[in-house]
Amino acid sequence: MLRHLAIRDFVIVDRLERQQTLIVIELVRAGAVGLMTMVVLTGTGPVVMIAVATVFSTVGTMYWTATASATPSIVPEGDLATANAVESTLYQSGWFAGPALATGLLAVGGSAMAFGVAAIAFLVSAGLVARIGRLGSGAFAVLLSLGALAAS
């Protein structure tokens, strides 16, 4: 099933401008985690949490597809293997450091604080992506642009 989601995400991401896609995804994830903060604070039922988690996970798979396809737009071809290794190392480090950080936040301020900090982190990420500059579009988006140009 995950393979099918990745294929769907590639098709969607390949049709959009990558920087805008990454920013929108990070803003959606910030909103989802912010909503999760409100769910925890208000004690809303688990159905809302499951719905929000589904949205979060869906756009999360799109994020990794978009970043993988954006890396060659940022890094010179000769440094691409090193950049991919660094990206993979940071991703794996997050798998170890993230739960430790979340545990600390849970111990200090509870679930609402942990979700709130995560929402802020996604907003910061969106801001950082906005500073990168244009990351290009997928091949399909380029073809659509050329078709629109030819039609005009």
MODELLER restraints for C-alpha pairs under 7 A, 6 or more apart:
rsr = mdl.restraints
at = mdl.atoms
rsr.add(forms.Gaussian(group=physical.xy_distance, feature=features.Distance(at['CA:6:A'], at['CA:61:A']), mean=6.87, stdev=0.5))
rsr.add(forms.Gaussian(group=physical.xy_distance, feature=features.Distance(at['CA:9:A'], at['CA:62:A']), mean=5.18, stdev=0.5))
rsr.add(forms.Gaussian(group=physical.xy_distance, feature=features.Distance(at['CA:9:A'], at['CA:65:A']), mean=6.70, stdev=0.5))
rsr.add(forms.Gaussian(group=physical.xy_distance, feature=features.Distance(at['CA:10:A'], at['CA:65:A']), mean=6.20, stdev=0.5))
rsr.add(forms.Gaussian(group=physical.xy_distance, feature=features.Distance(at['CA:13:A'], at['CA:62:A']), mean=6.95, stdev=0.5))
rsr.add(forms.Gaussian(group=physical.xy_distance, feature=features.Distance(at['CA:13:A'], at['CA:66:A']), mean=6.04, stdev=0.5))
rsr.add(forms.Gaussian(group=physical.xy_distance, feature=features.Distance(at['CA:14:A'], at['CA:137:A']), mean=6.74, stdev=0.5))
rsr.add(forms.Gaussian(group=physical.xy_distance, feature=features.Distance(at['CA:14:A'], at['CA:138:A']), mean=4.10, stdev=0.5))
rsr.add(forms.Gaussian(group=physical.xy_distance, feature=features.Distance(at['CA:14:A'], at['CA:139:A']), mean=6.48, stdev=0.5))
rsr.add(forms.Gaussian(group=physical.xy_distance, feature=features.Distance(at['CA:14:A'], at['CA:140:A']), mean=6.14, stdev=0.5))
rsr.add(forms.Gaussian(group=physical.xy_distance, feature=features.Distance(at['CA:14:A'], at['CA:141:A']), mean=6.66, stdev=0.5))
rsr.add(forms.Gaussian(group=physical.xy_distance, feature=features.Distance(at['CA:15:A'], at['CA:138:A']), mean=5.68, stdev=0.5))
rsr.add(forms.Gaussian(group=physical.xy_distance, feature=features.Distance(at['CA:15:A'], at['CA:140:A']), mean=5.41, stdev=0.5))
rsr.add(forms.Gaussian(group=physical.xy_distance, feature=features.Distance(at['CA:15:A'], at['CA:141:A']), mean=4.57, stdev=0.5))
rsr.add(forms.Gaussian(group=physical.xy_distance, feature=features.Distance(at['CA:16:A'], at['CA:137:A']), mean=5.86, stdev=0.5))
rsr.add(forms.Gaussian(group=physical.xy_distance, feature=features.Distance(at['CA:16:A'], at['CA:138:A']), mean=6.56, stdev=0.5))
rsr.add(forms.Gaussian(group=physical.xy_distance, feature=features.Distance(at['CA:16:A'], at['CA:141:A']), mean=6.06, stdev=0.5))
rsr.add(forms.Gaussian(group=physical.xy_distance, feature=features.Distance(at['CA:17:A'], at['CA:136:A']), mean=5.86, stdev=0.5))
rsr.add(forms.Gaussian(group=physical.xy_distance, feature=features.Distance(at['CA:17:A'], at['CA:137:A']), mean=4.38, stdev=0.5))
rsr.add(forms.Gaussian(group=physical.xy_distance, feature=features.Distance(at['CA:18:A'], at['CA:66:A']), mean=6.26, stdev=0.5))
rsr.add(forms.Gaussian(group=physical.xy_distance, feature=features.Distance(at['CA:18:A'], at['CA:70:A']), mean=6.53, stdev=0.5))
rsr.add(forms.Gaussian(group=physical.xy_distance, feature=features.Distance(at['CA:18:A'], at['CA:135:A']), mean=5.58, stdev=0.5))
rsr.add(forms.Gaussian(group=physical.xy_distance, feature=features.Distance(at['CA:18:A'], at['CA:136:A']), mean=5.96, stdev=0.5))
rsr.add(forms.Gaussian(group=physical.xy_distance, feature=features.Distance(at['CA:18:A'], at['CA:137:A']), mean=5.66, stdev=0.5))
rsr.add(forms.Gaussian(group=physical.xy_distance, feature=features.Distance(at['CA:19:A'], at['CA:129:A']), mean=6.76, stdev=0.5))
rsr.add(forms.Gaussian(group=physical.xy_distance, feature=features.Distance(at['CA:19:A'], at['CA:130:A']), mean=6.97, stdev=0.5))
rsr.add(forms.Gaussian(group=physical.xy_distance, feature=features.Distance(at['CA:19:A'], at['CA:134:A']), mean=5.94, stdev=0.5))
rsr.add(forms.Gaussian(group=physical.xy_distance, feature=features.Distance(at['CA:19:A'], at['CA:135:A']), mean=5.41, stdev=0.5))
rsr.add(forms.Gaussian(group=physical.xy_distance, feature=features.Distance(at['CA:22:A'], at['CA:63:A']), mean=6.24, stdev=0.5))
rsr.add(forms.Gaussian(group=physical.xy_distance, feature=features.Distance(at['CA:22:A'], at['CA:66:A']), mean=6.70, stdev=0.5))
rsr.add(forms.Gaussian(group=physical.xy_distance, feature=features.Distance(at['CA:23:A'], at['CA:126:A']), mean=4.83, stdev=0.5))
rsr.add(forms.Gaussian(group=physical.xy_distance, feature=features.Distance(at['CA:23:A'], at['CA:129:A']), mean=6.42, stdev=0.5))
rsr.add(forms.Gaussian(group=physical.xy_distance, feature=features.Distance(at['CA:23:A'], at['CA:130:A']), mean=6.76, stdev=0.5))
rsr.add(forms.Gaussian(group=physical.xy_distance, feature=features.Distance(at['CA:25:A'], at['CA:59:A']), mean=6.00, stdev=0.5))
rsr.add(forms.Gaussian(group=physical.xy_distance, feature=features.Distance(at['CA:25:A'], at['CA:63:A']), mean=6.44, stdev=0.5))
rsr.add(forms.Gaussian(group=physical.xy_distance, feature=features.Distance(at['CA:26:A'], at['CA:122:A']), mean=5.47, stdev=0.5))
rsr.add(forms.Gaussian(group=physical.xy_distance, feature=features.Distance(at['CA:26:A'], at['CA:123:A']), mean=6.69, stdev=0.5))
rsr.add(forms.Gaussian(group=physical.xy_distance, feature=features.Distance(at['CA:26:A'], at['CA:125:A']), mean=6.79, stdev=0.5))
rsr.add(forms.Gaussian(group=physical.xy_distance, feature=features.Distance(at['CA:26:A'], at['CA:126:A']), mean=5.40, stdev=0.5))
rsr.add(forms.Gaussian(group=physical.xy_distance, feature=features.Distance(at['CA:27:A'], at['CA:122:A']), mean=6.78, stdev=0.5))
rsr.add(forms.Gaussian(group=physical.xy_distance, feature=features.Distance(at['CA:27:A'], at['CA:123:A']), mean=6.27, stdev=0.5))
rsr.add(forms.Gaussian(group=physical.xy_distance, feature=features.Distance(at['CA:27:A'], at['CA:126:A']), mean=6.51, stdev=0.5))
rsr.add(forms.Gaussian(group=physical.xy_distance, feature=features.Distance(at['CA:29:A'], at['CA:56:A']), mean=5.59, stdev=0.5))
rsr.add(forms.Gaussian(group=physical.xy_distance, feature=features.Distance(at['CA:29:A'], at['CA:122:A']), mean=6.62, stdev=0.5))
rsr.add(forms.Gaussian(group=physical.xy_distance, feature=features.Distance(at['CA:30:A'], at['CA:119:A']), mean=4.36, stdev=0.5))
rsr.add(forms.Gaussian(group=physical.xy_distance, feature=features.Distance(at['CA:30:A'], at['CA:120:A']), mean=6.88, stdev=0.5))
rsr.add(forms.Gaussian(group=physical.xy_distance, feature=features.Distance(at['CA:30:A'], at['CA:122:A']), mean=5.07, stdev=0.5))
rsr.add(forms.Gaussian(group=physical.xy_distance, feature=features.Distance(at['CA:30:A'], at['CA:123:A']), mean=6.01, stdev=0.5))
rsr.add(forms.Gaussian(group=physical.xy_distance, feature=features.Distance(at['CA:31:A'], at['CA:119:A']), mean=6.96, stdev=0.5))
rsr.add(forms.Gaussian(group=physical.xy_distance, feature=features.Distance(at['CA:32:A'], at['CA:52:A']), mean=5.81, stdev=0.5))
rsr.add(forms.Gaussian(group=physical.xy_distance, feature=features.Distance(at['CA:32:A'], at['CA:56:A']), mean=6.10, stdev=0.5))
rsr.add(forms.Gaussian(group=physical.xy_distance, feature=features.Distance(at['CA:33:A'], at['CA:115:A']), mean=5.81, stdev=0.5))
rsr.add(forms.Gaussian(group=physical.xy_distance, feature=features.Distance(at['CA:33:A'], at['CA:118:A']), mean=6.79, stdev=0.5))
rsr.add(forms.Gaussian(group=physical.xy_distance, feature=features.Distance(at['CA:33:A'], at['CA:119:A']), mean=5.29, stdev=0.5))
rsr.add(forms.Gaussian(group=physical.xy_distance, feature=features.Distance(at['CA:34:A'], at['CA:115:A']), mean=6.66, stdev=0.5))
rsr.add(forms.Gaussian(group=physical.xy_distance, feature=features.Distance(at['CA:34:A'], at['CA:116:A']), mean=6.10, stdev=0.5))
rsr.add(forms.Gaussian(group=physical.xy_distance, feature=features.Distance(at['CA:34:A'], at['CA:119:A']), mean=5.45, stdev=0.5))
rsr.add(forms.Gaussian(group=physical.xy_distance, feature=features.Distance(at['CA:36:A'], at['CA:49:A']), mean=6.53, stdev=0.5))
rsr.add(forms.Gaussian(group=physical.xy_distance, feature=features.Distance(at['CA:36:A'], at['CA:52:A']), mean=6.96, stdev=0.5))
rsr.add(forms.Gaussian(group=physical.xy_distance, feature=features.Distance(at['CA:36:A'], at['CA:115:A']), mean=6.73, stdev=0.5))
rsr.add(forms.Gaussian(group=physical.xy_distance, feature=features.Distance(at['CA:37:A'], at['CA:112:A']), mean=4.88, stdev=0.5))
rsr.add(forms.Gaussian(group=physical.xy_distance, feature=features.Distance(at['CA:37:A'], at['CA:115:A']), mean=5.33, stdev=0.5))
rsr.add(forms.Gaussian(group=physical.xy_distance, feature=features.Distance(at['CA:37:A'], at['CA:116:A']), mean=6.01, stdev=0.5))
rsr.add(forms.Gaussian(group=physical.xy_distance, feature=features.Distance(at['CA:40:A'], at['CA:111:A']), mean=6.90, stdev=0.5))
rsr.add(forms.Gaussian(group=physical.xy_distance, feature=features.Distance(at['CA:40:A'], at['CA:112:A']), mean=5.96, stdev=0.5))
rsr.add(forms.Gaussian(group=physical.xy_distance, feature=features.Distance(at['CA:41:A'], at['CA:112:A']), mean=6.38, stdev=0.5))
rsr.add(forms.Gaussian(group=physical.xy_distance, feature=features.Distance(at['CA:70:A'], at['CA:135:A']), mean=5.91, stdev=0.5))
rsr.add(forms.Gaussian(group=physical.xy_distance, feature=features.Distance(at['CA:72:A'], at['CA:80:A']), mean=6.64, stdev=0.5))
rsr.add(forms.Gaussian(group=physical.xy_distance, feature=features.Distance(at['CA:73:A'], at['CA:135:A']), mean=5.60, stdev=0.5))
rsr.add(forms.Gaussian(group=physical.xy_distance, feature=features.Distance(at['CA:73:A'], at['CA:136:A']), mean=6.80, stdev=0.5))
rsr.add(forms.Gaussian(group=physical.xy_distance, feature=features.Distance(at['CA:102:A'], at['CA:114:A']), mean=6.13, stdev=0.5))
rsr.add(forms.Gaussian(group=physical.xy_distance, feature=features.Distance(at['CA:105:A'], at['CA:113:A']), mean=6.60, stdev=0.5))
rsr.add(forms.Gaussian(group=physical.xy_distance, feature=features.Distance(at['CA:105:A'], at['CA:114:A']), mean=5.24, stdev=0.5))
rsr.add(forms.Gaussian(group=physical.xy_distance, feature=features.Distance(at['CA:106:A'], at['CA:114:A']), mean=5.86, stdev=0.5))
